[in-house]
Amino acid sequence: MLVKSLQELPELNESLKDVQKAKEEKVNMYYWGSKGNSITLEPTPFKGIFGLAIKQIACGNKHIAILTETGTVYTEGEGTYGALGLPHLKKDTTTLSLVPQLKNINIKEIACGATFTVALSDVGNVYIWGTLKWSSHFLLPCRVKSLERVFITKIACGGHHILALSKGGRVYSWGRNDWNQLGRDTTISSNAIPTKIKGLKLVESISCGALHSLAVTTMGKLFVWGNNVDERSSPIHPDAIIPTPADITINIGTGDSIKKAIAGPYNTWVLTKNSKIRRWGPFLDKRHMAKYVSLQDDNGKPIPIADIEVGNRHCLILTENGEVYSFGLSTYGQTGQGTTETVEEPKRIAMLTQRMTSISSRGDFCFCFSGIMKSLLGENLLSIFNSQSSFPDVVFHFKDNKKIYAHACILAARSSVFKNQLLDIKTKYPDKGLIDIEITTHPYELFIDMLKFIYSDRIDFSDIEKISPLSIEYEIPMLNAYVQLLRREISSVPDSTFHDDFVKALLPEDSTITKLFGNVSFILQEQHITTHKVFLVARFEYFKTMFEHGMIESQTNLIQLSGHGATTEAVHAMLQFLYSDKLDIDVNVALALIPLATQYHLSRCKSLCENIIEKEVDVESVAYVYQVSRFYGATRLQGFCLKIIQEDIVDVKKSESWKMLSEEEIREINLNNFN
């Protein structure tokens, strides 16, 4: 009873009522099909985990991993193989449980193999746990050490093999190799060490089937390798095995460029940018597809396709308009059409009346999402929105004495209309502490929803049409783009600028917004570096305590930086992280930032610094980096340095940085090296 136990939902004959209730309660996820012993024929509401919204679900043979929008991972299912990542638990569980070892790591992507789970952090680190048929078993998440110095951006899992894509567009593979699914021209049955696939460059996407793999390059070329029985990898290669990546782009006959390619369990699928789908390999007991699959509306016009996902013998299609279609075998309800009969042609899943934004499938299990994903920065800012204790400097007044408290720096960074209005008021009345703005033409409820979007970059789609006049009046590009998408005026939404808006508007030294509305300064020697209390309070617990509990800085609005060798570049980097939750700095600035991150307990900032430094450490600098990491308690970086020192001890001892080590530090290194 694995799937139904997730939510303890009513029986199937109540599903129509559930969907209506879900619509009323703004449920944003549904699931159907089979996982374990439960079969669900129609989309069934999934309300989330302990109040957390879901970003991604990945399925293994008998376990599920769920990634929340805040970067935490939960697991459930068969624990025999350790795929749940739970301490002291090697048994089945029907209760979703947090994977504790990943609690303080911001995970951005997950994937499941048959009996193991893989997670990718936002700083490019890969973690794995479960039963690996090619290596040791890991009951708890372990970082993949051999990829420590490679920034990984995407991961994919087959039944018993893994692909990882680096920031530089190279692909690493490891695991079982029975059918050359690792893309190496070798007869070894498995390889436990991630190894770069030769000749495969400038890759932008990867996918794993059960026994074959594929990659698409930035030039739109499609490479396949591995099991080719029944032409599941390539329709033009007669051999049962393709040992190394083969370019089949010019032979797939798409006539346009590739939007997405998927290695299914027994076949390969391609979605083109012209919204056509082609498949080769077994499907519905047929080897070849005689024509492309495409969708048309009642007037015969093509329906733009946003995404496709495949399971064992079925396919899901997500349109640009948010509708979900399915076709294929439905023995276990995997088409979501309320039947166990095969669905020969794509058919819209009528039960899904909300606009969906994401689909996913594995085996005979399917799920889809609606809504805009959250970000950590957005959630931080939303937590202090409309709060009188968060140092607001703007208050909007409505009839019936309703008020909304806001922050000029956030409003001005996100809306050009607010920026001009607020700068004009502040220029005329420089001593005005709290800016009062009367709102007479818009309802309180819609205005507060618009402001929530400004603070978080997300909003409920059910309200977005009503907010259209506000998005136009206040010139909020992303909000207006979502309105246009809903009206089918555009086919896709541009990339969000949310994380960059604040950096561009508030960080430059000549920022007018910060000059006029900045209300706290870091003092570095005689230099004043001005910032905004609202960001410090919303983002960092240390500063929240400082300003809310009467410390001297809360009275002077000055924060002295001394005793840690702080540099101007490091302070600006800290503010970059403050405004964007990201770091775009070189290794020297990262080293200078670690002391500040340590002083102010910025654990995520510190982790990002460690990741940047790890990619650049060499035998000449490793002793110095070891000193820094040891002194400031950067334990992960310290361990990384020890490993390099142990591997290259002779060359390290010849470096200038080695000569700067104290006797105690050398003794500690020798002790670790000996052990």
N, C-alpha and C positions, 0 to 999 in steps of 0.2 A: 504493500500500500504506500509506495514511496512518494509518488507525486501528490496524491490527494492529502497525504498527511502533512504536506508543507503548510497548508492553510486551513485544514479541517473544514473544507467547504461542503455545502449541501450536496445531495445526490444529483445525478445528471439531469433528471427530469425537472429540476429546479433551476437549470442553467439560464433559461430566459429571464427569470426573475433576478438572477445574480447579475446578468449583464446590465439590466436596467438599474439595479441598485449601484453597480459599479459606476455607471454613467453619472448617477446623482452624486456619488461620493468622489468622483474624479479619480477613480482607479486608473492607473496608467500602464498596467501590464496584464497580459493574458497568456495562458498556456493550454496546450492540448496534446493528444497523442499518448504514447506509452513510455513509462520509465519504471522499471520494476514490475510489480504485479497489478498496477492500476492502469485502466484505459479510460481516457477522456475524449469523447467524440467531437466536442464543440469547444470553442474558446471559453475558458473559465477564468474569472477575475483573480488576479494575484495582487494583494494589497501592499506587499513590501515586507521588510524584515524589521520587526521591533520599531516601526515608524521610520525606517530608513528607505529612501528611494533606491531602486535598483538600476545599475548601469549595464551590467552584462551577466549572463548566465552561461556556464560551460558545463558540458556533460561528459562523463566517462562512461564506461560500460555499466557501472552500478553505483555511481556517485555523482553528485552535483556540486559545483562551486559557484558561488554567487558573489559578484563584486558590486559594492554599493557606490553611489556617486561620490562619497567622501573618501574612497580609496581603501576601505576595509573589505576583508574576504571572509565569507561564511561557507561552511561545507555541511553536507548531509548525505547519508546513504550507507553503502557497505564500507566498513572500516577494516576489513580483514587485511587488505593490502597496504594500509597506511595512507591511502589517498586523501584522507580527511585532514591530515596535518594537525591532529589534536593530541596533546600530551597524554600518555598513558591510556590511550583509547585505540584498541585494535578490534573493535566490534561494530556491528551495524548500529546506526542511530537514525531515528526519524525526526530528530530535533536539530534545527539549524544552529550551528555553533560557530562562534567567532574563532578564526585561526589566530591564536594569541601572539605567535612569534612575528606576525606581520602587522600587529596593531599600530605600531608607530612608524610604519613604512607606507608611503602613499603609493598604492598599487594602481596602475592605469589600465592593465590588460591581464586577462587570465585565459588559460587554455587547458583542456583535459585530454590525456591519453586514455587508454583502456583502464589502467590501474594506477595512474599517477596524475599529478596536477602541477602546472607550471604557472608562475606569476611574474609579471614584468613591472618594475617600479618606474616612477616618473623620472628617475635619474639614470635609467638605462641598465639597471641590474636585474638579473634573472634568478629566480628562486624555484626550487623543485622539491617535491616530496611524493612518497608513495613507493610502489614496487616497480623497479626498472628491470626489465628482463635482460638488459645488457650490462647492468652494473649493480652496485650495492642498493639496499633498500633504505629509504629515509622516512622515518615516521614523522619527523618535523621538518619544516621548510629549511632548506640549505641553499646558500648562495652558490651559484655555479662559478667556482673559483677561476676556471680557465677563461672566463669572459669578463673578468674584473676590469680589464683595461680596454674593453670594447664597449662603446655606448650602443646598446641594443634598443631598437625602436619598435619592433614587432616580433611576435612569436606565433608559432603554429604547431599543432600536435597531430600526428597520425595515431594509429593504434599503439605503436611501440617505437616511434621515432619523433624527433623534434627538429624544427627549423627555427633559426633566429636571424633577423635582419638587422644589420648594423646601420648606424647613422650615415656611414659612407657608402651604403648601397651594396655591401657584400653579405653573402649568405653563409651561415655556419650550420652544420648538421651533425647530429649524433643520435645514437640509439641502434635499433635493429637494422640490419642491412641485407636481409634474406633475398630481396628483389632489387637491390641497388637503389633503394629509396633514399639513400644518403647522397646520391649523385657523385659517387667516387668510383672510378674504374678499378675496383678491387673485389676480391672474392671473400673477404672477411665477413662473417655473419653479423658482427656488431662492432660498434666503436663507442666507448664511454666518454671520449673527449671531444667537445665541440671543435670541429675542424672546418676551415674555410673551403668552400667549394671552388675549385679552380676554374677560371675562365668565365665565371658568372659575376658580372659587374653592373653597377648602376641599377640595381634592383629596387623597386618601390613597393612590391607586394609579394607575399608568399602564401602557399596553401599546401596542406598535407591531406592525402587520401589515406586509405587503410595501408596500401603498399606502394603508393607512388606519390610524387611531389611535383610542384610547379612553381614558377616565378615569372613575374611580369616586370620588365625593365622600364626605366623612365622614357625610353624611346618607343614603348608600346610593344616590344617583342615578347613573345610567349615561349618559355623554355619548359620542357617536361622531362621527367626521368623516372625510372623505377619499373614496376610491374606494368606490362602492356598486354597481358592476356585479354582477349576479346577487345583489343584496341582501346582499353580504358584510358591510356595516356595519350596516344597519338593515332589518328586514323590513317596515317601514311607510312608508319613503320611496321614491317611484317614480323619483326622479332618479338618474342615474348618478354624480353627485358631490354630496357633502354638504360645502359650503365651510367652515362653522364648526361648533363643537360643538353637537350636537343632543341634547336630553334625551329618551331613549326608555325611561326607567325604567318608566313606568306602562303601557307597551305591550308589554313583553317577556313578560308573562304568568307571571312566576315565582310570584307569590302569596306570596312571602316575601322576605327581604332577601338582598342579594348578598354572597357570601363572596369571590368572585374573578371577574374578567372578563379574558378574553384575546383580543387581536386576532391571529388566526391568519394564515397567509400569504394565504388566500383566504376566510376566514370569521371569525365571532365566536362565542365561547363564554362561557357564564355558569355558574358553580357557585354554588348558593344555600346558605344556612346550614342548610337542611333536606336537604342532600345530594342535590339534584337538579341535573341538567346539561341545559342547552339550547344548541343550536347553530343558527345560520343562516348562509347562504352555502354555496357548493359543498363537498360532502364525499361521496366515493364516487359521484360523478356525480349526486348528488341535491341539489336546491336547498334544500328545506325539510325540517325534521325534524318528523314528525307527532306525536311524543310526547317527554316528558322521558326522559333516561337516568337510571336509578337502579340500585343494586346491592342484592341480597337474599341472605341466607344460605340454607342448606338447609331451614330452617324457615319461610322466607318473611318473615323479619324484615329490615327495612332495615339496610344496612351503612353506618355513618357514613363520609363521604368527607372526607379532610383537604385534598386538593389535586388539581389537574388540570394537565396540560401538553399542548400540541399541536404537531405538526409539519406537514409538507406536506399529508398526507391521513390522519393517524392521531392518536389521542388516548391519553394515559396517565392513569391514575387511581390515586391513592394513598389507601388507606383509613386511618382512625384507628388501625387495628390494625397498620399497617405493611405490608400486602399491596399488590402492584401489579397492576392490571388494564390491559388494552390492547384496542383495536379499531381497525379501519380498513384501509387498503391495507398489504400486507406484501411488496410486490415486492422490496424491498431488506432484508427482515428487520426492519423498523422496529417491528413489534408484539412482537418478542422471543419469539414463540410457536414458533420452529423451523420456520417455513413461509414460503413466498412467496405463499400463497393469502390472499385478503382475509378478514379476520375481521370479520364483520358485527355482532356483539354483544360487549359487554365480557366479557373472559375473563381469569381470573387467570393471571399468568405463573408457572407451576409451578416453573420453575428457580430462582426467587428464594425461598429457604427462610428467609433471615434477615429480621428486622424492618427495613424501610426507613424512613427519616425524611425523604428528599427525592428528588424526581424532576425531570428536566429533559429538554428535547428541542428540536432545531432542525433544520429540513429533514427528512432521513430518518435522523438520528442521535439516539440516546437514551442516557440514563445515569441511575443512581439511587445513593443513598448510604444507609448505615446508621451509627448512632453519634451521639454528642453533639459538637457543634462546640467547638473549643478557643478560649480567649481568651488574649491576650498576658499578662494578669495571672495567669491560672491556670497558664500555662506557666512563668512566672517563679517562682511559689511552688512548683510541682512540682519545679523544678530543684534546690531546696535541701531538699526533703522527706527525712526520715530520714538526714540528714547531721550528723555530729558536729561538723563545722566551721562549721555555720550558726547557732551560738549557741543550741542547743535548751535549753529549760528544763523539758521534760517527757520522761520515758522510760517506755514501756510494757514490762512484763516478761511473757514467756510461758514455757511449759515448754520444756525443751531449751535454756535460756539464750538464747532469741531475744529481741531487743529492737527497739523502734521509737522513734526520736528525733523529737520533735515540738515545737511552739511553743504556749505557752499562749494567746497573743493571737489566733492563728488558730483554735484549737479553740474558745475561748470566744466568738468573734465568730460562729461558724457553728453552734454547738450549745448550746442552753440547758442541757442536762444537763451537758456539759463545763464550761460557764461556772459553774454553781452548785458543781460538785465542786471545780474549781480555785480559785475564790474562797474557798471554805470552808477548803481546805488552806492557802492563802497567808495567810489571816487568822489561823489558828491558829499557823502557823509562818512568820512574816514573813521570817526570815533564811534560809529554806531555798532554796538556789540551784537545785538540780535536783529536781523533783518526781517521785517514783517511784510508779507505779501498776501493781498486779498485775492481769493479765487471765487469768482461769481458765476462763471459760465460753464463750469464742469462739475459733475457730481463728485462728492468726496470719495466714494468707493472706487471709481475709475481712476481718479487722480492718484490715489494711494497705490493702485496696481501699477500705474505707469512708473511711479517712483521706485517701487520694488524692482521693476525691470532695470532701471538705471543703476540700482545698487547691486544687482545680482546677475543681470543679463539673461534672465529667464522669466517666463510668465505662463500662466495657464492658457492653452490654446482656445478654450471655450470662451474666454473673455477678449481675445485679441482683436476681433472684428470691431467691437464697441470702442476700443482704444484707438482705432485708426485716426480719428480727428486729432487726438492728442499727440500721436506719433508724428503727424505732419506739422502741427503747430509748433511743437518744441524741437523739431528736427533731430529725431533720434534714429539714425540710419538703420541699425539692426532691427529695432522694433518695427519700423516701416517695411523692412524687407520681409519679415514674417507675415505682415498683413498682405503684402503683394503676393507672397507664396500661397497663402490661403485663398486668395482671389484668382489664382492661376495666372497672374500677370507676369510672373517669373517662374522658371523651372527649378531654381535652386537658390539657397541663401548664401551670401558671401561669408567668408571666414569671419568669425567674431574678432573684434578688436578690443574686447573687454579688458584683457590683461595689459594691453599696450596703451589704452586711453589714459590711464592714470600716470604712467611713466612719462609719456610725451607731454602731458599737461602740467604735471607737478614737479618733476625731477630737475629739469634744466635750471641753471642758476639764474637765468633771466625770466623765469616763469612769473608772469603777472599774477596768476591765481595764488601762487605760494607767497609772493610778496605782500599781497593784500589780505589774504585769509590765513596764512600760516600763523600758528599760535603757540609753537614751542620750538626751541632751537637746541641743537647739539653744539657744545662749545669745544672746539679743538684748537688748543693754544689760544690765539686771539681771533680765530675764525668762527663765525656764526653760520651754522648750516640749518636752515629753517625747514620745518616739516609740519605735519598736521596731527593733532592729538587724536582725532577720530580714528585714523589708521593705526596709530600705536596702541590704542585701547582695544580696537576691534581685532587686531592681528596677534598681539603679543601679551601673554599673561603677565609678564614682568612689568610692563608699562601700565597695564590696567591696574595692577596693585599700586604702582607708584602714584598714579593720579587719583585713584579712588579712596586712598587711605591716608591722605594728609601728609605725605612725604614732602620734603622741602622743595622738590622739583615741581610739585603741584601748585606751589605758591609763586615760585620764581619763573616757571615755564622755561627753565634752563637746565640742560643735562650736561654735566661736565664729563668729558672724555679724557681720562688720564690713567697712566700706569700700565697701559696695555699696548703701547706703541702704535696707537691708531693712526691711520693715514686718511687723507681726504678721499682718496680713491675707495678705501674700504668703507668709509661712512656712506659715500654715494652708492656703493654696491648694496649696503644694508638697506638703504632707502629704495633701491631698485627692487629688492626682494619684498620690501614692505608694500610697495604699490602694485606689484605684479605677481608675487609668489613664484618668481623665476629669477635666475641668475644668468646673465650673459657677460661673463668676465673671464680674464685670463688667469693662469695659474698663480701668478704673483699676487694679484688682488685677492684671489681665493685664500692664499696663505695669510694675508694681512687681515682678512675678514674673520677667520676662525677665532681669534681672541675676542672680538666683539660679539660674535655669535655665542661664544661660551659665557661671557660676562652677562649677557641679557637672556640666557637660556633659550636661544633660538635653535632648537634641535633640528628642525627641518632645514633651516638655512645652513647650519653646520654640516648636515649630511650632503647637501648640494655642493658645498665647498670640497668636502672629502672626495666626492665623485669627480669633480673637475681636476683635482690634484692627482688622483690615482692614474688618470689617463696620461699624465706628463712626467711622472716620476721615472728617473733613470739612475744608473749607478753613481753618477756624479752628484746628484742632489738628494739621494735617498736618506743619507745620514742626517742631513739638515731637516728634511721633512719628518723623519722619525723624532727628532728633538721637539719640533713644534707639536706634533700629534701627541707625544707623551706628556708634554707640559700642560696642554689644554684639554686633555682627556678625550681626544678624538680616537677612541679605541679601535674602530674599524680601520682607519687609516694607519694607525700604529701597527696593527697586525699585518696589514698589507705591506708596509715597509719592512717589517721583520722577515717576511717571506722573500722579498727581493734580496735583502741582505744575505739571507741563508743561501740563496741560489747563486749569488755572485760575490761571495765574501772576499775573494782575492782582489777583484777589481774595485770593490767598494772601499777597501782599506787603502787604496792608492789615491782616493779622491780627497780634495781639499776639505769637503764637509766632514769627512771622518775625523780629521785632525781637530775639529772644533768640539767633538764629543767629550763629555766629562768621563772620569774613571767609572763613576756609578753607571752611566749610560752604556759604556762599553762592557762593563761586567754583566749588565742585564741582557745585552745583546748576545754575549758569549754564552750565558746561561740558557737562553732560548735556543741558540744555535746548537748547543750541546744536546739539549733535550729533543 
